[in-house]
């Protein structure tokens, strides 16, 4: 698991996935909780409201992962002469 976070290229791809999942979760939660006018069971309605919280959380985590990956891709380590 730590290899995933140490490789900036895989971290960048992973952040794109997290961002996409967060966006889909957030939009589905908004639609189900506020825009859908049909009858939903209470468990589904609670899940939709929870998705409006989980979606933006995933967006924030994905964005920080993207910033970290871009920072690691742009920095070049300086060679140490002993």
C-alpha positions, 0 to 999 in steps of 0.5 A: 500500500505504501508503494502506491503513495510513494509512486507519484504517477500511480498516486495521480491516477488514483486521485483521478479515480477518487475524484470521479467517484466523489463527484458521482457520489455527490451528484447521485446523493443530491439527485436522490435526496433533493431532486427525486420526487418519488417514494423512497424507503427510509434507508435509501433516503438516509443513504442519499443524504449520507452521500451528500456528505461522503461525496465532497469528502472524497473530492477533498481527499482526491484533490489533496492526493492530486496536489501531492502527486503533482508536487512530487512529479515537479520536484527533482531531488538534488544529488548529494555529494559525499 
